Amino acid sequence: SQKIEQNSEALNIQEGKTATLTCNYTNYSPAYLQWYRQDPGRGPVFLLLIRENEKEKRKERLKVTFDTTLKQSLFHITASQPADSATYLCALAPNTNAGKSTFGDGTTLTVKP
Amino acid sequence: DVKVTQSSRYLVKRTGEKVFLECVQDMDHENMFWYRQDPGLGLRLIYFSYDVKMKEKGDIPEGYSVSREKKERFSLILESASTNQTSMYLCASSSPGLAGGIEQFFGPGTRLTVL
Protein backbone atom coordinates (compact mmCIF):
# COMPACT_ATOMS: atom_id res chain seq x y z
CA SER A 1 0.00 0.00 0.00
CA GLN A 2 1.05 3.62 -0.44
CA LYS A 3 3.14 4.98 2.38
CA ILE A 4 4.43 8.46 3.13
CA GLU A 5 7.03 8.99 5.83
CA GLN A 6 8.14 12.33 7.14
CA ASN A 7 11.34 12.47 9.14
CA SER A 8 11.02 12.44 12.89
CA GLU A 9 7.92 13.82 14.44
CA ALA A 10 9.79 16.83 15.82
CA LEU A 11 12.72 18.94 14.70
CA ASN A 12 14.33 21.61 16.86
CA ILE A 13 16.76 24.15 15.44
CA GLN A 14 18.29 27.48 16.36
CA GLU A 15 17.08 30.70 14.82
CA GLY A 16 19.02 31.63 11.68
CA LYS A 17 19.86 28.03 10.76
CA THR A 18 18.42 26.12 7.83
CA ALA A 19 15.68 23.63 8.63
CA THR A 20 15.52 20.56 6.41
CA LEU A 21 12.45 18.34 6.46
CA THR A 22 12.21 15.04 4.62
CA CYS A 23 9.31 13.32 2.91
CA ASN A 24 9.82 9.75 1.66
CA TYR A 25 7.24 7.66 -0.12
CA THR A 26 6.83 4.06 -1.26
CA ASN A 27 4.46 2.21 -3.59
CA TYR A 28 3.49 5.49 -5.21
CA SER A 29 4.32 7.37 -8.41
CA PRO A 30 3.08 10.89 -7.72
CA ALA A 31 2.85 13.49 -10.42
CA TYR A 32 2.75 16.30 -7.89
CA LEU A 33 4.16 16.86 -4.45
CA GLN A 34 2.99 19.60 -2.14
CA TRP A 35 4.03 21.07 1.18
CA TYR A 36 1.58 22.58 3.66
CA ARG A 37 2.04 24.42 6.95
CA GLN A 38 -0.29 23.77 9.87
CA ASP A 39 -0.43 25.83 13.06
CA PRO A 40 -1.95 24.35 16.25
CA GLY A 41 -5.74 24.22 16.14
CA ARG A 42 -5.92 25.42 12.54
CA GLY A 43 -6.25 23.91 9.07
CA PRO A 44 -3.23 23.35 6.80
CA VAL A 45 -2.15 26.16 4.50
CA PHE A 46 -0.64 25.44 1.09
CA LEU A 47 2.99 26.51 0.62
CA LEU A 48 4.53 24.98 -2.50
CA LEU A 49 3.79 22.55 -5.31
CA ILE A 50 6.44 20.74 -7.35
CA ARG A 51 5.82 18.53 -10.38
CA GLU A 52 7.51 15.22 -11.10
CA ASN A 53 9.52 16.71 -13.95
CA GLU A 54 10.84 19.54 -11.75
CA LYS A 55 13.92 19.03 -9.60
CA GLU A 56 13.70 22.11 -7.44
CA LYS A 57 11.39 24.98 -6.64
CA ARG A 58 11.91 28.11 -4.54
CA LYS A 59 9.68 30.64 -2.90
CA GLU A 60 11.30 33.32 -0.76
CA ARG A 61 13.11 31.43 2.06
CA LEU A 62 11.58 28.09 1.07
CA LYS A 63 13.13 25.52 -1.23
CA VAL A 64 11.70 22.16 -2.24
CA THR A 65 13.46 19.36 -4.11
CA PHE A 66 11.80 16.33 -5.65
CA ASP A 67 13.80 13.19 -6.52
CA THR A 68 11.55 10.59 -8.14
CA THR A 69 14.41 8.07 -8.25
CA LEU A 70 15.00 8.25 -4.51
CA LYS A 71 11.25 8.75 -3.95
CA GLN A 72 12.02 11.67 -1.72
CA SER A 73 11.35 15.37 -1.29
CA LEU A 74 13.38 17.75 0.86
CA PHE A 75 11.87 20.95 2.21
CA HIS A 76 14.28 23.65 3.33
CA ILE A 77 13.61 26.83 5.28
CA THR A 78 16.65 29.09 5.22
CA ALA A 79 17.37 31.76 7.83
CA SER A 80 14.72 30.21 10.04
CA GLN A 81 12.73 32.34 12.48
CA PRO A 82 10.65 31.47 15.56
CA ALA A 83 7.58 32.36 13.46
CA ASP A 84 8.40 29.37 11.23
CA SER A 85 7.56 27.06 14.13
CA ALA A 86 4.67 24.87 12.96
CA THR A 87 3.87 21.41 11.66
CA TYR A 88 4.74 20.84 8.01
CA LEU A 89 2.88 18.26 5.94
CA CYS A 90 3.85 16.81 2.61
CA ALA A 91 1.16 15.56 0.25
CA LEU A 92 1.29 13.53 -2.95
CA ALA A 93 -1.13 13.65 -5.86
CA PRO A 94 -1.40 11.31 -8.85
CA ASN A 95 -1.52 12.41 -12.47
CA THR A 96 -5.10 11.32 -12.86
CA ASN A 97 -7.65 12.27 -10.26
CA ALA A 98 -5.15 14.95 -9.35
CA GLY A 99 -7.49 16.57 -6.91
CA LYS A 100 -7.14 13.70 -4.48
CA SER A 101 -3.95 13.99 -2.44
CA THR A 102 -2.50 11.69 0.19
CA PHE A 103 -0.97 13.44 3.20
CA GLY A 104 1.94 12.52 5.43
CA ASP A 105 1.76 12.72 9.23
CA GLY A 106 3.78 15.90 9.39
CA THR A 107 6.95 17.09 11.11
CA THR A 108 6.71 19.64 13.91
CA LEU A 109 9.41 22.25 13.61
CA THR A 110 10.43 24.41 16.55
CA VAL A 111 12.79 27.30 15.92
CA LYS A 112 14.39 28.57 19.12
CA PRO A 113 15.50 32.18 19.47
CA ASP B 1 -8.92 35.16 -0.58
CA VAL B 2 -10.58 31.78 -0.65
CA LYS B 3 -12.55 31.19 2.44
CA VAL B 4 -13.63 27.83 3.76
CA THR B 5 -15.77 27.97 6.86
CA GLN B 6 -16.93 25.19 9.14
CA SER B 7 -20.05 25.44 11.24
CA SER B 8 -18.41 24.84 14.62
CA ARG B 9 -14.89 25.01 16.06
CA TYR B 10 -15.75 22.74 18.97
CA LEU B 11 -18.56 20.23 19.34
CA VAL B 12 -19.46 17.78 22.10
CA LYS B 13 -21.96 15.02 21.38
CA ARG B 14 -23.15 11.85 23.04
CA THR B 15 -22.75 8.32 21.74
CA GLY B 16 -25.55 7.42 19.34
CA GLU B 17 -26.42 10.98 18.38
CA LYS B 18 -26.68 12.01 14.75
CA VAL B 19 -24.09 14.69 14.04
CA PHE B 20 -23.94 17.15 11.17
CA LEU B 21 -20.75 18.99 10.28
CA GLU B 22 -21.21 21.75 7.73
CA CYS B 23 -18.64 23.24 5.39
CA VAL B 24 -19.09 26.22 3.09
CA GLN B 25 -16.64 27.66 0.56
CA ASP B 26 -17.05 30.98 -1.21
CA MET B 27 -14.85 30.56 -4.29
CA ASP B 28 -17.05 28.41 -6.53
CA HIS B 29 -14.70 25.42 -6.21
CA GLU B 30 -15.83 22.18 -7.78
CA ASN B 31 -13.96 19.82 -5.44
CA MET B 32 -14.67 19.47 -1.75
CA PHE B 33 -13.17 17.10 0.79
CA TRP B 34 -13.68 15.90 4.34
CA TYR B 35 -10.73 14.65 6.39
CA ARG B 36 -10.17 13.62 9.95
CA GLN B 37 -6.86 14.25 11.69
CA ASP B 38 -5.61 12.19 14.61
CA PRO B 39 -2.22 12.22 16.35
CA GLY B 40 0.12 9.71 14.75
CA LEU B 41 -2.29 8.98 11.91
CA GLY B 42 -2.16 12.25 10.03
CA LEU B 43 -4.86 13.50 7.68
CA ARG B 44 -7.13 10.76 6.39
CA LEU B 45 -9.67 11.29 3.64
CA ILE B 46 -13.25 10.36 4.54
CA TYR B 47 -15.21 11.47 1.47
CA PHE B 48 -14.81 13.83 -1.42
CA SER B 49 -17.02 15.36 -4.06
CA TYR B 50 -16.20 16.57 -7.56
CA ASP B 51 -19.54 18.16 -8.25
CA VAL B 52 -22.98 18.79 -6.86
CA LYS B 53 -24.73 15.57 -5.86
CA MET B 54 -21.58 13.59 -6.60
CA LYS B 55 -19.57 11.86 -3.90
CA GLU B 56 -16.82 9.31 -3.67
CA LYS B 57 -15.54 7.34 -0.73
CA GLY B 58 -12.13 8.15 0.59
CA ASP B 59 -9.92 5.92 2.69
CA ILE B 60 -12.07 5.71 5.82
CA PRO B 61 -15.77 6.21 4.93
CA GLU B 62 -17.21 3.72 7.43
CA GLY B 63 -19.60 5.35 9.87
CA TYR B 64 -19.91 8.52 7.80
CA SER B 65 -22.06 9.85 4.98
CA VAL B 66 -22.00 13.12 3.06
CA SER B 67 -24.35 15.45 1.24
CA ARG B 68 -23.68 18.01 -1.46
CA GLU B 69 -26.89 19.64 -2.58
CA LYS B 70 -25.29 22.96 -3.50
CA LYS B 71 -21.88 23.64 -4.98
CA GLU B 72 -20.67 25.72 -2.05
CA ARG B 73 -21.79 23.40 0.73
CA PHE B 74 -20.52 19.96 1.73
CA SER B 75 -21.93 18.27 4.81
CA LEU B 76 -20.48 15.38 6.77
CA ILE B 77 -22.94 13.23 8.70
CA LEU B 78 -22.22 10.85 11.53
CA GLU B 79 -25.36 8.70 11.57
CA SER B 80 -24.73 7.35 15.07
CA ALA B 81 -21.73 8.92 16.74
CA SER B 82 -19.27 6.69 18.53
CA THR B 83 -16.36 7.50 20.83
CA ASN B 84 -13.84 6.42 18.18
CA GLN B 85 -15.09 9.27 16.01
CA THR B 86 -13.68 11.80 18.45
CA SER B 87 -11.27 13.72 16.26
CA MET B 88 -10.42 16.95 14.44
CA TYR B 89 -12.47 17.19 11.25
CA LEU B 90 -11.16 19.30 8.40
CA CYS B 91 -12.97 20.40 5.27
CA ALA B 92 -11.12 21.50 2.14
CA SER B 93 -11.91 22.68 -1.37
CA SER B 94 -10.04 22.97 -4.65
CA SER B 95 -10.68 23.86 -8.26
CA PRO B 96 -9.45 21.96 -11.34
CA GLY B 97 -8.79 25.32 -12.90
CA LEU B 98 -6.20 26.17 -10.27
CA ALA B 99 -3.04 24.05 -10.62
CA GLY B 100 -5.14 21.06 -11.64
CA GLY B 101 -7.14 21.15 -8.47
CA ILE B 102 -4.18 20.00 -6.44
CA GLU B 103 -3.83 22.95 -4.09
CA GLN B 104 -6.39 22.53 -1.36
CA PHE B 105 -7.83 25.28 0.78
CA PHE B 106 -8.71 24.14 4.27
CA GLY B 107 -11.21 25.33 6.81
CA PRO B 108 -10.27 25.94 10.46
CA GLY B 109 -11.43 22.51 11.57
CA THR B 110 -14.05 21.20 13.98
CA ARG B 111 -12.85 19.41 17.08
CA LEU B 112 -15.53 16.84 17.82
CA THR B 113 -15.70 15.01 21.13
CA VAL B 114 -18.09 12.08 21.46
CA LEU B 115 -18.82 11.11 25.07
Interface residues (C-beta under 8 A of the other chain):
Chain A: Y32 Q34 G41 R42 G43 P44 V45 F46 L49 L89 A93 A98 G99 K100 S101 T102 F103 G104 D105 G106
Chain B: V4 N31 F33 Y35 G40 L41 G42 L43 L45 F48 Y50 G58 L90 A92 S94 P96 A99 G100 G101 I102 E103 Q104 F105 F106 G107 P108 G109 R111
